[in-house]
Amino acid sequence: MFCSVEQYKAEEDLKWFLDDDIADSVEVELLDEGNNRIQLNVRIEKSGEIIESGKYALQWEAVKNGV
């Protein structure tokens, strides 16, 4: 698992779903896959139903350098 800073940043980037009342909950999980790769898991719910769910693989070098 990545440190709480990366987790916090990912959650903050998706917070607008809650602010705009599009979703009731936004769950974010970051997993270290090794070799400078991370997996971002996102689950967004509204009224008890999943409205978006996805897994995204990212190159850590690009993420940490803002690319």
Summary of the structure (lengths in Angstrom):
residues: 67
radius of gyration: 12.7
end to end distance: 21.7
largest distance: 38.2
contacts: 160
relative contact order: 0.19
helix: 30%
strand: 46%
